[in-house]
Amino acid sequence: MAKAPVLTPRAVDFPRWYQDVITKAELAENGPVRGTMVIRPYGYGLWERMQAEMDARIKATGTQNAYFPLLIPQSYLAREADHVEGFAPELAVVTHGGGKELEEPAVVRPTSEMIVNDYFSRWVQSYRDLPLLINQWANVVRWELRPRLFLRTSEFLWQEGHTAHATYEEARDFAAHIHRRVYEDFMLNVLAMAVVAGRKTVRERFAGAVNTLTLEGMMGDGKALQMATSHELGQNFAKAFDTRYLSREGRRELVWQTSWGSTTRMIGALVMMHGDDDGLRVPPRLARIQAVVLAVRGDEPVLAKVRELGDRLGEAGVRVHVDDRTDTPFGRRAVDWELKGVPVRIEIGPRDLENGTAMLARRIPGGTSATGGGKEAVPLDALPELLPAILEEDQALLLRQSRERREARTAEVSTIGEAVEAATAGGWARIPWSVLGEEGEAELADHAVTVRCLVAEDGSVPDDEDAPGNVAVVARAY
């Protein structure tokens, strides 16, 4: 039997373990330009599943997909001062094209608020044109000084939504709807991630926004990762681009806007939140391959049964892959699928065929090592009926483990010193915002600790940063 590829144990060196998994599970590799990445087919398959799930939720809000140019005139960024200041250090600028110096340099898209608003100002004329709800799936470039695959790269993939509304209340409610009913629903019910939904402080707010809503996840090493954000832009960009509409009363009014986005960073979160020392563990609802059926040997009856079972599982609604590559040692194949985190392996050999059974190995509960531990014999004919329920059990287990880890490693504290101690020890802390405040937030930054978000006492998202009872969730973060 082939020996499993060695992964650095998480407890020994978490960053090295992360890089090992990315490489050996064939998710991505570094690109030729520093900070870029090549997403390999298995990794891109995860992104395609994320896209499909997210896209359906986004479209259910009435939002339509569009596409805007990659190159943005540099002058556009100067129209909103806070926005250009926030992005200036990360910009990539094109100065030459076609062998000539450009009359005006073009910025490679770091985000699309500017160019979208240029066109919104043309498309919005009347209250009848509102709300205008647009999303695009695209790539962006933000020049990264300390790149790490999926987490921080100079180029990454994402979706970005941009909307225009007649009133502040409509824009506020839409941003909140995206935050909770699109992003949080997707992360809880597909990614199996127990994220915290909250409000960013002024210090952490998106450049040019009046409010930023965030979802924060705890990774396996206790650090936080910002998973997705939804921004209330107020009228800042509408003023910069004079985006106005004729109201029912015949007045020319500025629109109110939102923007919101999520990225391929979620693949990095998938690795760091659910992975173990044997590699990935992919939530069944996300997995492009939920079950792999492996032929142990190349006997024709075995191959025929493996293919037949694959067809039956597919008819039962399971996303299945048949691995009949018997010219590759069985042990190596089993280890590779375990490393890739496929939720279920079904192994069939001559002896199994005689007994009318298959060996079932469940990746998510653990103990499914290719050396034989944690497997059980299951009647072949029962698998199409059993597997959907097994996959749902394992989906729920991942979510429960995610929530339990976060709760176990989050400390309730009452002083800034205790908050720093909890964060530097590899966990999160919750501290009253009335105790911390902006001065305390600056003190945390001296220790590389940030306020990830503010939440209300009951765990809901506060309407106001200074609302009584707000709690700051603080941590070290990626």
C-alpha positions, -999 to 999 in steps of 0.1 A, spaced: 0 0 0 13 35 -9 25 56 19 4 87 26 20 120 16 34 136 48 17 168 59 33 190 85 12 186 117 -10 216 124 2 217 160 38 219 148 36 246 121 1 257 111 12 279 81 34 251 67 5 226 71 -18 250 52 7 253 24 12 215 23 -25 210 20 -29 236 -8 -1 219 -27 -7 182 -21 -44 184 -25 -38 201 -58 -57 232 -51 -34 259 -64 2 269 -71 21 302 -72 20 320 -105 50 334 -123 45 369 -110 49 373 -73 15 373 -56 -4 356 -83 -17 320 -83 -27 293 -107 -59 276 -94 -58 239 -103 -89 220 -115 -98 205 -81 -95 239 -64 -114 256 -92 -141 230 -89 -146 242 -53 -149 278 -65 -174 268 -91 -196 251 -65 -193 282 -43 -202 304 -73 -233 283 -81 -246 284 -45 -239 321 -41 -252 331 -76 -285 314 -69 -289 333 -36 -279 366 -52 -303 362 -81 -331 354 -56 -328 390 -44 -336 403 -79 -300 412 -86 -287 406 -122 -252 398 -133 -232 422 -156 -196 428 -164 -175 460 -162 -140 467 -176 -108 455 -159 -91 489 -167 -103 520 -150 -92 556 -158 -70 567 -130 -89 600 -127 -120 581 -116 -104 571 -83 -98 607 -73 -135 614 -72 -140 599 -37 -112 610 -14 -116 583 13 -119 556 -14 -87 565 -32 -68 569 0 -78 535 12 -67 517 -20 -37 538 -31 -10 515 -16 -25 485 -34 -30 498 -69 -15 484 -101 -13 511 -128 -9 506 -166 11 535 -182 19 520 -216 -2 502 -242 4 494 -279 40 505 -275 30 540 -265 26 559 -233 -11 563 -225 -27 597 -224 -42 588 -190 -29 559 -169 -54 531 -162 -58 514 -129 -62 476 -129 -95 470 -111 -90 469 -73 -128 471 -69 -155 486 -92 -173 513 -72 -159 540 -95 -166 526 -129 -200 512 -118 -211 546 -106 -200 562 -138 -225 540 -156 -252 541 -128 -252 579 -133 -262 573 -170 -287 545 -163 -306 560 -134 -330 588 -146 -362 583 -127 -376 565 -96 -388 539 -120 -352 528 -126 -348 520 -89 -337 499 -72 -308 491 -96 -293 458 -85 -261 446 -103 -235 419 -95 -204 408 -114 -181 378 -111 -146 390 -120 -110 392 -109 -94 421 -91 -58 432 -85 -45 446 -52 -8 445 -50 0 423 -20 34 426 -2 30 394 18 12 370 -4 -3 337 7 -23 314 -16 -61 321 -15 -57 343 16 -38 373 2 -28 373 -34 -22 402 -58 -49 389 -81 -80 370 -69 -115 360 -80 -147 374 -65 -182 386 -69 -190 422 -62 -225 436 -59 -235 472 -65 -269 487 -59 -287 520 -60 -319 528 -41 -343 557 -36 -340 559 2 -315 554 29 -338 528 45 -340 507 14 -302 507 9 -296 499 46 -321 470 45 -307 456 13 -271 456 26 -284 438 57 -303 413 36 -272 404 16 -252 401 48 -276 377 66 -298 360 40 -271 356 12 -237 354 28 -245 340 63 -270 315 50 -244 303 24 -216 300 50 -238 282 76 -257 259 53 -232 251 26 -197 258 40 -207 245 75 -189 275 90 -202 290 123 -194 326 115 -200 357 136 -221 384 120 -213 419 131 -206 455 123 -171 469 116 -157 498 136 -149 531 119 -112 521 119 -120 488 100 -147 501 78 -145 499 40 -129 530 24 -158 553 13 -185 534 32 -207 548 60 -212 513 75 -196 479 69 -212 446 79 -189 415 82 -189 378 87 -159 365 107 -147 329 110 -124 313 135 -97 292 118 -81 261 132 -53 280 148 -77 305 166 -71 334 142 -99 352 126 -106 355 89 -130 381 73 -152 360 51 -175 385 33 -186 421 37 -216 442 29 -213 480 28 -237 509 31 -222 535 9 -246 563 18 -245 590 -9 -207 594 -10 -203 579 -45 -236 593 -57 -223 628 -49 -190 621 -66 -207 609 -98 -239 630 -95 -260 599 -96 -295 614 -93 -331 603 -100 -363 622 -106 -386 614 -76 -423 609 -77 -426 644 -65 -405 657 -94 -374 665 -74 -338 655 -84 -325 633 -56 -292 616 -50 -294 578 -48 -284 557 -18 -260 528 -25 -246 495 -13 -217 473 -24 -208 438 -12 -184 410 -20 -169 376 -13 -138 360 -28 -117 329 -34 -104 336 2 -133 313 11 -113 283 -3 -85 292 22 -110 294 50 -123 259 40 -88 245 44 -81 263 77 -114 258 94 -122 222 84 -89 206 75 -70 181 97 -37 164 98 -48 142 69 -57 171 46 -90 186 35 -125 179 48 -150 192 23 -186 198 35 -209 175 15 -232 202 3 -203 220 -12 -183 190 -25 -181 187 -63 -175 150 -56 -195 138 -26 -186 102 -30 -159 83 -48 -164 47 -57 -130 29 -60 -123 -4 -77 -97 -22 -55 -86 -44 -83 -91 -46 -121 -112 -77 -122 -140 -72 -148 -168 -81 -124 -155 -55 -99 -152 -29 -125 -187 -36 -137 -201 -33 -102 -182 -1 -95 -196 15 -126 -231 3 -119 -230 16 -83 -218 50 -96 -248 52 -119 -272 43 -91 -257 68 -67 -260 95 -94 -296 86 -99 -301 90 -61 -288 126 -64 -253 120 -51 -224 138 -69 -203 107 -75 -170 99 -92 -160 64 -103 -122 57 -98 -115 26 -119 -78 35 -125 -65 1 -114 -32 7 -131 -25 31 -102 -20 13 -68 -52 13 -47 -35 27 -16 -22 58 -35 -56 65 -49 -73 61 -15 -48 84 1 -52 110 -26 -90 111 -22 -86 114 16 -62 143 12 -87 160 -11 -114 157 15 -140 138 -5 -167 131 22 -172 94 14 -151 66 -1 -167 34 -12 -142 6 -19 -151 -25 -38 -129 -56 -43 -135 -92 -52 -142 -103 -16 -167 -74 -12 -184 -85 -44 -187 -121 -31 -203 -108 2 -225 -83 -15 -209 -54 5 -187 -25 1 -162 -8 25 -175 26 35 -150 52 47 -164 85 60 -138 113 58 -154 139 81 -159 120 114 -122 110 111 -107 76 115 -110 70 77 -73 65 71 -64 45 39 -46 20 62 -80 6 71 -91 23 103 -126 36 107 -142 16 78 -173 -4 79 -189 -30 56 -222 -18 41 -246 -38 19 -241 -27 -17 -278 -25 -25 -284 -2 5 -259 25 -4 -281 46 -27 -307 49 1 -281 53 30 -257 78 15 -278 110 13 -286 107 50 -249 100 58 -238 131 39 -263 152 58 -251 138 91 -215 147 82 -225 182 70 -241 189 104 -210 175 122 -187 199 105 -209 229 115 -211 217 151 -174 212 153 -169 247 139 -192 263 165 -178 243 194 -142 253 185 -152 290 184 -171 288 217 -143 269 235 -117 294 224 -135 326 229 -129 344 263 -152 369 280 -129 396 293 -132 430 310 -98 446 304 -77 454 274 -48 434 288 -70 403 291 -82 408 255 -46 409 242 -37 379 263 -66 358 249 -59 368 213 -21 362 215 -27 328 231 -46 317 199 -82 326 206 -108 353 205 -120 377 232 -153 395 237 -150 428 256 -176 456 261 -171 483 235 -177 508 263 -146 495 280 -125 493 248 -135 522 226 -114 538 199 -84 544 222 -84 508 233 -87 497 197 -56 516 188 -38 500 218 -48 465 205 -33 473 172 1 478 189 -1 440 197 -13 430 161 -48 425 175 -79 440 158 -116 444 165 -131 420 141 -166 433 146 -191 447 171 -221 426 181 -251 434 203 -254 417 237 -279 392 222 -256 383 194 -274 404 167 -259 430 145 -261 465 162 -278 493 144 -252 518 157 -216 516 167 -221 533 200 -254 515 209 -255 506 246 -244 470 253 -222 466 222 -195 439 225 -163 440 206 -150 406 192 -112 409 190 -86 386 176 -54 383 156 -64 379 120 -53 368 85 
